[in-house]
């Protein structure tokens, strides 16, 4: 039953992303060419909701789906790590026209060419998992 709740939350998230046009290639293009505030406002809203939510979860004893205790630990901060990761993420976002969340929204809306993007996103995540320990921290 708990897993059904998470599935329903994911569907609700997808509907909100689709209705807010956050999965629209045209809105993303407008954002990258500084023609519209729409996506920046969407991301600012996500930050205004997400930051207090994460702080709340850090202070409480949260549990995962299986009932195990979870803690959110900070990662090491380094400029090259965020710079290289941000550049790779931004290039992928600009080339594909969607970041990872909207890819699944676009698939759900019938844009099946995004299945290729999703497959390569999963492959990239898998490869990162293989080489993660070899990368400088």
C-alpha positions as CSV (number, residue, x, y, z in Angstrom):
1,X,0.0,0.0,0.0
2,X,2.9,2.4,0.8
3,X,4.4,1.8,-2.6
4,X,1.1,2.8,-4.2
5,X,1.2,6.1,-2.5
6,X,4.7,6.8,-4.0
7,X,3.4,5.8,-7.4
8,X,0.5,8.2,-7.1
9,X,2.8,11.0,-5.9
10,X,5.0,10.4,-9.0
11,X,1.9,10.5,-11.3
12,X,0.8,13.7,-9.6
13,X,4.3,15.2,-10.0
14,X,4.2,14.3,-13.7
15,X,0.8,15.9,-14.2
16,X,2.0,19.1,-12.5
17,X,5.2,19.1,-14.6
18,X,3.1,18.6,-17.8
19,X,0.4,21.2,-16.9
20,X,3.1,23.8,-15.9
21,X,4.8,23.2,-19.2
22,X,8.0,22.3,-17.4
23,X,8.5,19.5,-19.9
24,X,8.0,21.7,-22.9
25,X,11.0,22.0,-25.2
26,X,9.9,25.5,-26.2
27,X,9.8,26.6,-22.5
28,X,13.2,25.2,-22.0
29,X,14.5,26.9,-25.1
30,X,13.0,30.2,-23.9
31,X,14.8,29.7,-20.6
32,X,18.2,29.0,-22.1
33,X,17.9,32.0,-24.5
34,X,16.6,34.3,-21.6
35,X,13.4,35.0,-23.4
36,X,11.0,34.1,-20.5
37,X,10.8,33.9,-16.8
38,X,8.5,30.9,-16.8
39,X,11.0,28.1,-16.1
40,X,13.0,30.3,-13.7
41,X,9.8,30.9,-11.7
42,X,9.1,27.2,-11.7
43,X,12.5,26.3,-10.4
44,X,12.3,29.1,-7.8
45,X,9.0,27.6,-6.6
46,X,10.6,24.2,-6.4
47,X,13.5,25.7,-4.3
48,X,11.0,27.5,-2.0
49,X,9.2,24.2,-1.3
50,X,12.2,21.9,-1.4
51,X,14.6,23.7,0.9
52,X,12.3,23.8,3.9
53,X,11.2,20.2,3.2
54,X,14.7,18.9,3.2
55,X,15.6,20.8,6.4
56,X,12.5,19.3,8.0
57,X,13.5,15.8,6.9
58,X,17.0,16.3,8.2
59,X,15.7,17.2,11.7
60,X,13.2,14.4,11.9
61,X,13.8,10.6,12.0
62,X,12.6,9.8,8.5
63,X,12.2,6.3,7.3
64,X,12.3,4.9,3.8
65,X,9.6,2.7,2.2
66,X,11.0,-0.4,4.0
67,X,10.9,1.3,7.4
68,X,14.6,1.7,7.7
69,X,16.0,4.9,9.2
70,X,17.5,7.3,6.6
71,X,19.9,10.2,7.2
72,X,20.8,12.9,4.7
73,X,24.5,13.5,4.8
74,X,26.3,16.4,3.2
75,X,28.7,15.7,0.3
76,X,32.2,17.0,0.0
77,X,32.2,20.4,-1.6
78,X,34.7,21.0,-4.5
79,X,34.5,23.4,-7.4
80,X,35.8,21.0,-10.1
81,X,33.2,18.4,-9.0
82,X,30.2,20.8,-9.3
83,X,31.7,22.6,-12.4
84,X,32.2,19.5,-14.4
85,X,29.0,17.9,-13.3
86,X,27.0,21.1,-14.0
87,X,28.5,21.4,-17.5
88,X,27.7,17.8,-18.4
89,X,24.2,18.2,-17.0
90,X,23.6,21.5,-18.7
91,X,24.9,20.2,-22.1
92,X,22.7,17.2,-21.9
93,X,19.7,19.3,-20.9
94,X,20.3,21.8,-23.7
95,X,20.9,19.0,-26.3
96,X,17.9,16.9,-25.4
97,X,15.6,19.7,-24.4
98,X,14.7,18.1,-21.0
99,X,16.3,17.3,-17.7
100,X,15.8,13.8,-16.2
101,X,12.4,14.5,-14.5
102,X,10.6,15.8,-17.6
103,X,12.0,12.9,-19.7
104,X,9.5,10.5,-18.1
105,X,6.7,13.1,-18.3
106,X,7.4,13.5,-22.0
107,X,7.3,9.7,-22.5
108,X,4.0,9.6,-20.6
109,X,2.6,12.3,-22.8
110,X,3.3,10.2,-25.9
111,X,6.7,11.5,-27.0
112,X,8.2,8.1,-27.4
113,X,11.5,9.3,-28.9
114,X,12.4,10.2,-25.3
115,X,12.6,6.4,-24.6
116,X,16.1,6.7,-26.2
117,X,17.0,9.5,-23.9
118,X,15.8,7.6,-20.9
119,X,17.7,4.5,-21.9
120,X,20.9,6.4,-22.2
121,X,20.3,8.2,-18.9
122,X,20.0,4.9,-17.2
123,X,23.1,3.6,-19.0
124,X,25.0,6.7,-18.0
125,X,23.9,6.3,-14.4
126,X,25.1,2.6,-14.5
127,X,28.5,3.6,-15.9
128,X,28.9,6.3,-13.3
129,X,28.2,3.6,-10.6
130,X,31.0,1.5,-12.1
131,X,33.6,4.2,-12.2
132,X,32.5,6.3,-9.2
133,X,35.1,4.9,-6.8
134,X,37.9,5.6,-9.3
135,X,36.9,9.3,-9.7
136,X,38.6,11.9,-7.5
137,X,36.5,12.9,-4.5
